[in-house]
Amino acid sequence: MINFKKLTLQDIDIVRKYLSVPTTRSCDNTVGCTMMWRNYFKTEFATFDDTAIFKAVYLDYPVAFATPIGKNVAGALDAIWDYCNKHGVSMVICFATESDVQKIGSRFKIKVIKENGWSDYIYRAEDLAFLAGRKFSGQRNHINRFKRENPVYELKPIDATTIPDVREFFTEFCELYKKDSEMYRAEEDIVFEVLDNYELYGQSGLVLYAGGRVAAFAIGEVLGDTLFVHIEKADTRYAGSYQMIASEFVKKHIDLGIKYVNREEDLGDEGLRKSKLQYHPCAFIDKFTVFVEQKI
């Protein structure tokens, strides 16, 4: 029988053990997403036969699970089934990709719902880094405006020397760009936690300065051939700052051999959707909620 415990920041090395080998380009299978959003989703975890199982409160489902990750996915799915039967709850798998649905469907009778707003946007790394071609002329124009209006700009890695600047910037950002959403309010705490525990999180970050002041920053991680952009914030009073940090953050990692960039979901936000589509994604990773009805 599996025994769950609350996922805390002290468990990050255990999580990293299971998520350091890429099995999908879904942002939900990264250390960053799993740890950053653990409190929002009330995440708990357990291990079964060298396989990680995450339990969460997801959407309207008070008990839900992620597809297990590790050596024995099939056995872990059976263990979840037994756990749900013992506790009298339905077996619901959240954040499932198409391949996850196939794995689960090979062992159980299931019902599947696609969750709109939760699809990851995937881009070619070279497209975002260099913005070549006619279709990216708008982004290049924004970047040229930023450079024209801010001739003294600088790009620095996020580290102990720049974190105070980023923290000060984000404090002001939260006041300037308030959103009436529980998820966005939760994100504010998440960003501060990452900055306050930056070395422990082990993420990669970039800061854009304009005239000595922070204009934008981005934080993410590389897993396999994909760069996952977990946090990206810019002060739109600096025209073109979002386009600058988006492109330069990918450039920073292009020599690591990345081929794709995951800029995560739009969460049903029309502004985010429009912005993400303007960068011309090459693919989407759809997410599904799987309701397990019985074993086959």
PyMOL commands that set and color helices and strands:
alter all, ss='L'
color gray80, all
select helices_A, chain A and resi 9-19+27-29+31-36+73-87+98-105+125-130+134-149+163-176+182-196+198-201+241-254+270-277
alter helices_A, ss='H'
color red, helices_A
select strands_A, chain A and resi 5-6+44-47+51-58+61-66+69-70+91-96+108-114+120-124+153-157+204-210+213-223+226-234+260-262+283-285+288-295
alter strands_A, ss='S'
color yellow, strands_A
deselect
rebuild
show_as cartoon
